[in-house]
Amino acid sequence: MEALEGPSWLVDAFRGIRAELVLFLRTVVAVSVRPEVFAADWRDRRRKTLNPLAFLGTALALSSPPMLAVAHFGRLQNETGTLWDAFLSDQVAPYLQYVLLGIFAHGVLRVVGGKQRLISTVGMALYAGGGPALVVDLLTSPLDLAIARLARSDDTAQNAVLLGLTVASIGAANVAFFVTFARGLAGLHRVRLWRPLLALSAAYVILMLVRLVFFKLVMS
């Protein structure tokens, strides 16, 4: 008796992953090159994009292996931390920060003329964080590894230079997020750019104050 042919689930899975990856890369390019246009098209459903949560999941799936490799070979070999700790601190924590910045910026932006819902603003924060900010993080990860390797030196001058490079690496991702998110908010809320810039600047100040209060409570 001839065997019945079953579903080609492996082929279907590969096609689904490929389609999602292509859509993810297209979204990254669109939000990086023209954030205002991307946000307006996404708001009005004129562009096919990944859902912000699906976009976040794909970003984590793509970025986690190289970033965890950097954490392992650069910092954790002689420390008590685990790769899970590195995943939470280096991968998950930045997106929590982006969401908080989105929430704070939305509150300020509504005061100065913003018109969209909070969920839309947070979605744009995830696009900005999982797009340009992630790209910058990946591009600077070899530098982070080199810095971690060299930081074990006892040379004070060298360590000062490495500290500056580390701050510059972290700052580059934050600048990429700040610029992209502000421009995206301008397109999303149909306002001039100065309003999102003001709102996001205020959001960073609010986040800094929240952190100070939190650490003060923890340390007390």
C-alpha positions as CSV (number, residue, x, y, z in Angstrom):
1,M,0.0,0.0,0.0
2,E,1.4,3.4,-0.9
3,A,2.1,5.6,2.1
4,L,0.2,8.8,2.3
5,E,2.3,11.9,2.1
6,G,2.2,13.9,5.3
7,P,2.4,17.7,5.6
8,S,5.8,19.2,4.8
9,W,6.0,21.0,8.2
10,L,9.7,21.5,8.0
11,V,9.4,23.3,4.7
12,D,6.5,25.3,6.0
13,A,8.4,26.3,9.1
14,F,11.4,27.4,7.1
15,R,9.3,29.5,4.8
16,G,7.5,31.1,7.8
17,I,10.9,31.9,9.4
18,R,12.3,33.3,6.2
19,A,9.2,35.4,5.5
20,E,9.4,36.8,9.1
21,L,13.1,37.5,8.8
22,V,12.7,39.3,5.5
23,L,9.8,41.4,7.0
24,F,12.0,42.1,10.1
25,L,14.9,43.4,8.0
26,R,12.6,45.5,5.8
27,T,11.2,47.0,9.0
28,V,14.6,47.8,10.4
29,V,15.7,49.5,7.2
30,A,12.4,51.5,7.0
31,V,12.5,52.7,10.6
32,S,16.2,53.5,10.4
33,V,16.1,55.5,7.2
34,R,12.8,57.4,7.4
35,P,11.3,57.1,10.9
36,E,8.7,59.8,10.3
37,V,7.4,58.1,7.2
38,F,7.5,54.6,8.7
39,A,5.6,55.7,11.8
40,A,2.9,57.5,9.7
41,D,2.5,54.5,7.4
42,W,2.3,52.1,10.4
43,R,-0.3,54.3,12.1
44,D,-2.4,54.4,8.9
45,R,-1.8,50.7,8.1
46,R,-0.3,51.5,4.8
47,R,2.8,49.4,5.4
48,K,3.1,45.7,6.2
49,T,5.3,45.4,9.3
50,L,5.8,42.9,12.2
51,N,3.8,43.5,15.3
52,P,6.0,45.4,17.8
53,L,6.1,42.4,20.1
54,A,6.9,40.1,17.3
55,F,9.6,42.6,16.2
56,L,11.0,42.6,19.7
57,G,11.1,38.8,19.8
58,T,12.9,38.6,16.5
59,A,15.3,41.3,17.6
60,L,16.1,39.4,20.8
61,A,16.5,36.1,18.9
62,L,19.0,37.6,16.4
63,S,21.0,39.7,18.9
64,S,21.2,37.3,21.8
65,P,23.8,34.8,20.5
66,P,26.5,37.4,19.5
67,M,25.8,39.6,22.6
68,L,25.9,36.6,25.0
69,A,29.1,35.4,23.4
70,V,30.6,38.8,24.0
71,A,29.4,38.7,27.7
72,H,30.8,35.2,28.1
73,F,34.2,35.6,26.6
74,G,34.7,39.2,27.7
75,R,33.4,39.4,31.2
76,L,31.9,36.3,32.8
77,Q,34.8,33.8,32.6
78,N,36.2,34.9,35.9
79,E,33.1,36.2,37.5
80,T,30.1,34.6,39.3
81,G,27.5,35.9,36.9
82,T,25.8,33.6,34.5
83,L,24.7,33.9,30.9
84,W,21.1,34.3,32.1
85,D,22.2,37.3,34.2
86,A,23.9,38.7,31.1
87,F,20.8,38.1,29.0
88,L,18.6,40.0,31.5
89,S,21.0,42.9,32.0
90,D,22.3,43.3,28.4
91,Q,19.3,42.2,26.3
92,V,16.0,42.6,28.3
93,A,16.9,45.6,30.4
94,P,17.5,48.0,27.5
95,Y,14.0,47.2,26.1
96,L,12.4,47.8,29.5
97,Q,14.2,51.2,29.5
98,Y,12.8,51.9,26.0
99,V,9.3,51.1,27.2
100,L,9.6,53.4,30.2
101,L,11.0,56.2,28.1
102,G,8.1,55.7,25.7
103,I,5.6,55.9,28.6
104,F,7.2,59.0,30.1
105,A,7.6,60.7,26.7
106,H,4.0,60.0,25.8
107,G,2.8,61.8,29.0
108,V,4.8,64.9,28.2
109,L,3.9,64.8,24.5
110,R,0.2,64.7,25.2
111,V,0.7,67.9,27.2
112,V,2.4,69.6,24.3
113,G,0.1,68.4,21.5
114,G,0.4,64.6,21.0
115,K,-2.7,62.9,19.8
116,Q,-2.1,59.2,19.5
117,R,-2.7,56.4,22.1
118,L,0.0,55.3,24.6
119,I,0.1,51.8,23.1
120,S,1.2,53.4,19.7
121,T,3.9,55.4,21.3
122,V,5.3,52.3,23.2
123,G,5.1,50.3,19.9
124,M,7.2,53.0,18.2
125,A,9.7,52.8,21.1
126,L,10.1,49.0,20.5
127,Y,10.7,49.6,16.8
128,A,13.3,52.2,17.5
129,G,15.0,50.1,20.1
130,G,14.9,46.9,18.1
131,G,16.0,48.6,14.9
132,P,18.7,51.3,14.9
133,A,19.7,50.9,18.5
134,L,20.1,47.2,18.1
135,V,22.2,47.7,14.9
136,V,24.5,50.0,16.7
137,D,24.8,47.5,19.6
138,L,25.7,44.7,17.2
139,L,28.2,46.9,15.3
140,T,30.0,47.9,18.6
141,S,30.0,44.4,20.1
142,P,33.5,43.6,18.8
143,L,34.7,46.8,20.5
144,D,33.0,45.8,23.7
145,L,34.8,42.4,23.6
146,A,38.2,44.1,23.0
147,I,37.5,46.6,25.8
148,A,36.6,43.8,28.2
149,R,39.8,41.9,27.3
150,L,42.1,44.9,27.8
151,A,40.3,46.2,30.9
152,R,42.2,43.6,33.0
153,S,45.4,45.7,32.6
154,D,46.7,47.6,35.6
155,D,47.6,50.6,33.4
156,T,45.5,53.5,34.8
157,A,45.8,55.6,31.7
158,Q,44.8,52.7,29.5
159,N,41.8,51.9,31.7
160,A,40.7,55.5,31.5
161,V,40.7,55.3,27.7
162,L,38.8,52.0,27.8
163,L,36.2,53.5,30.1
164,G,35.7,56.4,27.7
165,L,35.2,53.9,24.8
166,T,32.7,51.9,26.8
167,V,30.7,55.0,27.6
168,A,30.9,56.0,23.9
169,S,29.6,52.5,22.9
170,I,26.6,52.7,25.2
171,G,26.0,56.3,24.3
172,A,25.9,55.5,20.5
173,A,23.0,53.1,21.0
174,N,21.1,55.6,23.1
175,V,21.7,58.4,20.5
176,A,20.4,56.1,17.8
177,F,17.3,55.3,19.8
178,F,16.8,59.0,20.8
179,V,17.0,60.3,17.2
180,T,14.9,57.5,15.7
181,F,12.3,57.6,18.4
182,A,11.9,61.3,18.4
183,R,11.5,61.4,14.6
184,G,9.1,58.5,14.7
185,L,7.0,60.3,17.3
186,A,6.8,63.3,15.1
187,G,5.4,61.2,12.3
188,L,3.2,59.2,14.5
189,H,1.6,62.1,16.4
190,R,1.6,64.5,13.4
191,V,3.6,67.2,15.3
192,R,6.7,69.2,14.7
193,L,10.0,67.5,15.7
194,W,10.7,69.9,18.6
195,R,7.8,68.5,20.5
196,P,9.0,64.9,20.6
197,L,12.6,66.1,21.3
198,L,11.3,68.0,24.3
199,A,9.2,65.1,25.4
200,L,11.9,62.5,25.1
201,S,14.5,64.8,26.8
202,A,12.1,65.2,29.7
203,A,11.5,61.4,29.7
204,Y,15.3,60.8,30.2
205,V,15.3,63.2,33.1
206,I,12.3,61.5,34.7
207,L,13.9,58.1,34.2
208,M,17.1,59.3,35.8
209,L,15.1,60.6,38.8
210,V,13.2,57.3,39.1
211,R,16.5,55.4,39.1
212,L,17.9,57.7,41.8
213,V,14.8,57.2,44.0
214,F,14.9,53.4,43.4
215,F,18.5,53.0,44.3
216,K,18.1,55.2,47.4
217,L,15.2,53.0,48.6
218,V,17.2,49.9,47.9
219,M,20.3,51.1,49.7
220,S,18.4,52.5,52.7
